[in-house]
Amino acid sequence: MPEMRQNPVNGQWVVIAAERAMRPQDFPATREEPRVSDCPFCGGREEETPPEIWAYRQAGTDRDAPGWWVRTVPNKYPALVPDGILAEHNEGVYSRMTGIGAHEVIIETPRHQVHFHEHPVGQVEEIIRMWRDRYCDLARDYRIKYIQVFKNHGREGGASIEHTHCQLIATPVVPKSVMDEVVHGIERYRQTTGRCVFCDMMVQEQAAQDRLVLEAEHFLAFCPFASRFPFETWILPKHHKTDFGAISEDEIKSLAWILRETFTRLAQVLNNPPYNLILHSSPVNIPWDPGYHWHLEILPRLTRVAGFEMGTDYYINPTPPEMAAKILRETIEDLGPSH
C-alpha cells in the first residue's frame, strides 16, 4: 500500500509508492555518446576556458597551462557575477536585487573519460579540498550569504559538458529551502528536544540499520526515511558540524572514501545513472545559530518530476528507501578499509 512520509527537517511530504517497488533493472538505461574532441576542460586546452581562479598544479608550471590536477575557472555563462555593487530595489509588491555573487566550475581532472566514482580516493580528497578552499575564499566577501557546491552528472542531471566537474554558486541571499530547514525542522525540533534533528536521525538510522548504506570513521551514508528519489542517499558528519568550511584533514580523508564508495555502488547498481550531488551548509556573513548540520545529498535522476510534483511539492518515489539501502549495502566493492 502507498505510504506518505514526512521529512523531519523541512516538513516536506513524499509518497512512497511501495506497490510499484521499482528495482534497478526496472529503470531505463541511459547511454550517452562521448564527445572528447570538443571538450574545453581537457588538459592541454586550458586557453578555451576563462582564466583560472585557482589550481592544484605541479611546481614550476604556469597558470592556464598543463600541469594541474584540479582546476577552478569562472563559469563562461555565469548565473551571478562578482563585480558590481549589491543593491536592492522594491517596486510595489515586487523586489529585485543586483545579481552579485560568484559562479565557478571545478574541473576534477585533466582526463576526459573518467567518472567521479573512477577517481582514486586520493583524487577525491583533492576535489574536496578544492571545494573547501573555494568555499572559504568566497566566504570572505561580506556580500555573500550562501555558498552552494553541487555536481550535475549526465544530461538528465543537467550536465551540459560530460567532462567530470562540479560547480559552485555563491548568492547574496539565503535560499528559501535552507530557511525552511532551519525554521521548520532544526529550530522547532531543538526547542522541543534540546537536540539536533540531524544528529537524532543518525542515531535512529544506526540503531535501525534498514536504511543504512555505509559507515566511515567520521561520516554516515543512508537513504533518508522520506526519500524524494529512488536511491537518494545522504552523507552526514557523525559529529555535529555547522559549517562545511571548517572540515578537517581527517574528515576530508573519511569523506573521500565514503563518497567514492557510495558513488561506486550507485554506478554498479544503476549503470552509472544521471544524478545531482548537493552540499547543504550554514549561511555565511550573517549572525547564525550553530544549530545547522552540514551534509551532502545524492539525488539519482531515475524518475521525472512532472505536474503533480510541481503543483504540490509532493514527490512520488517508486523505490522504498529500505529496499534501496539494502541493495546498495549488498553491492560489494573492495576499495580498502574506511578511514
Secondary structure, 3 states (H helix, E strand, C coil): CCEEEECCCCCCEEEECCCCCCCHHHCCCCCCCCCHHHCCCCCCCHHHCCCCCEEEECCCCCCCCCCEEEEEEECCCCCCECCCCCCEEEECCEEEECCECEEEEEECCCCCCCCHHHCCHHHHHHHHHHHHHHHHHHCCCCCCCEEEEEEEECHHHCCCCCCCEEEEEEECCCCHHHHHHHHHHHHHHHHHHCCCHHHHHHHHHHHHCCCEEEECCCEEEECCCCCCCCCCEEEEECCCCCCHHHCCHHHHHHHHHHHHHHHHHHHHHHCCCCEEEEEECCCCCCCCCCCCCCEEEEEECCCCCCHHHHHHCCEEECCCHHHHHHHHHCCCCCCCCCC
